[in-house]
Amino acid sequence: MVNRTIKKVAILGSGTMGSGIAAQLANVGIPSYLL
């Protein structure tokens, strides 16, 4: 298994779940893009 570092994330859908995922990613310092 290869360990990879997540540098940025795109989230499709900015509803309740999408915005919650973006908030959690922001809390750990990973930039995210809501589309």
KALINQUI-V188057 format. One line per field, one symbol per residue. ss: DSSP state (a for helix, b for strand, c for the rest). phi: phi as a letter, one per 30 degrees, with the letter a starting at -180 (. if undefined). psi: psi as a letter, one per 30 degrees, with the letter a starting at -180 (. if undefined). A space follows every 10 residues. Layout:
ss: ???
phi: ???
psi: ???
This chain:
ss: cccccccbbb bccccaaaaa aaaaaaaccc bbbbc
phi: .cdbcdcabc ccjcdedddd dddddddcic dbbcc
psi: kkkkkkelkk kjkhaeeeee eeeeeefggj klkk.
